[in-house]
Structure formats: structure tokens, C-alpha cells
Amino acid sequence: MAAAAGRFMGVDTHGSHRRGERPRERLSRFLRSRYSGAHAVKALAADMRATPKAAENALLGHWPGDLHFAAIVRRFGRDVLDAVFAPEIEPVLAKLQEEERTLEEALAQARARRRQIEGGDHGGAKAGAGASASARDPSND
């Protein structure tokens, strides 16, 4: 990977840099809003079950290790997940909702065409199926 470019995790293909803060920056902001004052590092370290240096790094915008992040999630639950990941999820949800609307419109059009072919509301599918069956059945002659 491109260590010279300063990217150890590869290229940011999600475009989060265009939407503003990265998840680690949102986590840092969230933690700083919960831990302030002279003992912020010590309190966070206790909640994370981490060293003061690991807590300080998290407050400064470094992503914590998986066990430390899990401890943060256990401490704050959905609040921290929403603060950190909602900006990543919301555009995906919006796109999926638009796709749903498009598919629902196409389905409504297909159903309207089917009803028209079946004869509209004048007997529905059963009448159409019965008429087709009797047309195929030679004993009906």
C-alpha cells in the first residue's frame, strides 16, 4: 500500500472526505463532547479499559483498537454508533429509498398493463383464465 502517500488503509473509495468528517473525527468529536475537563483522559481510559495514552489518542482523532471501540459502544450504545456512522449510512439509505420508489412505480405500471390485458376490472383474472380454459377445451363445443 502507498505508505509514501500517507494512506496505510488504501484509497478512500467511499468518498467520506467529500461529505465532511471521517468516522474517526466524528468519534473524537463525540468523545470530546462526553469527556471534558481536567480528568477527561483518565475517565475515558477507565471506560475504555485502556491506557491513558490510548484514551488521549481517541480524543485526538485516532481510531481506537477493536476492543477499545467495543468498550466505547458498550458505554454509549446507539448514540455513539449514530454519531459516527449515520453520515455514512444516510446517503446509502436515501439511494435505496429512491430505488424503491422507482421499482414501485415500475411495478404499478406493470400491474396496470396486466389489468388492461386481462380486461380491466370487468371480471379480473379468474374470468380471463376461465375464458382461456374454455377456449382450449374441445368438450365445450
Stockholm file with secondary structure:
# STOCKHOLM 1.0

chainA/1-141         MAAAAGRFMGVDTHGSHRRGERPRERLSRFLRSRYSGAHAVKALAADMRATPKAAENALLGHWPGDLHFAAIVRRFGRDVLDAVFAPEIEPVLAKLQEEERTLEEALAQARARRRQIEGGDHGGAKAGAGASASARDPSND
#=GR chainA/1-141 SS CCTTTTCSSCCCCSCTTTSSSCHHHHHHHHHHHHSCSTTHHHHHHHHHTCCHHHHHHHHTTCCCCHHHHHHHHHHHTHHHHHHHHHHHHHHHHHHHHHHHHHHHHHHHHHHHHHHHHHTTTSSHHHHHHHHHHHHHCGGGC
#=GC SS_cons         CCTTTTCSSCCCCSCTTTSSSCHHHHHHHHHHHHSCSTTHHHHHHHHHTCCHHHHHHHHTTCCCCHHHHHHHHHHHTHHHHHHHHHHHHHHHHHHHHHHHHHHHHHHHHHHHHHHHHHTTTSSHHHHHHHHHHHHHCGGGC
//
